[in-house]
Amino acid sequence: MDKILLFIPAYNCQKQITRVLDQLTPDILKFISEIIVVNNISTDDTEQKVLAYKKEHTDLPLHLLRNQENYGLGGSHKVAFQYALKNGFSHIIILHGDDQGNILDFLPILQDGTYRQYDCCLGARFMKESTLKGYSSFRTFGNRVYNFLFSVVTHQKIYDLGAGLNLYSTAMLKEPFYLQFPDNLMFNYCMILAACFYHHNCRFIPISWREDDQISNVKMVNQALKVLEILWKFFLNRQKLIHAELREIPREQYWAEEISER
C-alpha cells in the first residue's frame, strides 16, 4: 500500500498557511499518511499558526519542522526528500504554503491511481485546462515563452517550469542527483532538466492557480537571466550541467529540527 507524505514548504505565510491546511478535506486525507510543514526560518507568525492549527485538529497527522537555517525553497525540498526517504514513504506531494495552488486538483489522479504510472506528476499552470486568477498577462506570456524554450532544448513538451503543486515517487529520489542543485527558486528548473536528462517518466497535470494576498519572492529580471543561463549551459553540455555544483553554499547535510512530535 502506498504511503504518501504531504510536504508544505512555508516562509512568511502567516496569512495563508491556515487556508492551505483547510484544503485537507476528508477526501484528500484518505491518501495522505502524514503532513509536514517545513518552516524555513519565517520571521512572522507562520510557525505559531501551524502549532495552533495542530492543537485544534488533533486528528490531523500534522508535523512541524524548522530548518536549522534559511535554506531557501530548494533546500526545504531537500529536507523533505530526506525525510520521506528516511521514513519509508512511497510518494511525496509538494503543496506550497502560500495558498496559490489547490491540492484538490490532484484528487483525480490519486483516486484512479494514475500517479503510480509516473516518476513525477507536475502541476502545470499553463495547460489548456488550467485556470489562472490574478496572474498578469505579462507574466503568463513570459512563462509560456520560457516553457517553449525549455521544450525546444529538452525535446520534450514542457508546460510549467515550477508550480507549487507537484508529486514525486521516492523511488526517483533515492539517487540524490538533486543535492547539488540550487537551494533557491532555481531548484525546480533544474529538477525539470534532470527529469529530461535521466528520462524520468513525467506527466503534467492542469491545475488552478491564484494570486491575491501572496507576496512574491521572485525578482523577475534577475530570475529570468539566471534561468536562461542554466538552460544555455544545459544546451551546451547536458551532463556537465546536471552534475555541476550549482549551489552558492555547498552543504553536506540539510538539518531541520522537529518542533512538534510525530
Secondary structure, DSSP 8 states (H G I E B T S, - for coil): ---EEEEEEESS-TTTHHHHHHT--HHHHTT-SEEEEEE---SSSHHHHHHHHHHH-TTS-EEEEEESS--HHHHHHHHHHHHHHHTT-SEEEEE-TTS-S-GGGGHHHHHS-GGGGSSEEEEETTSTT-EEES--HHHHHHHHHHHHHHHHHHTS--S-S--SEEEEEHHHHSS-TTTTS-SSTTHHHHHHHHHHHTT--EEEEE-EEE-SS------HHHHHHHHHHHHHHHHH-HHHHHHS---SS--S---EEE-S--
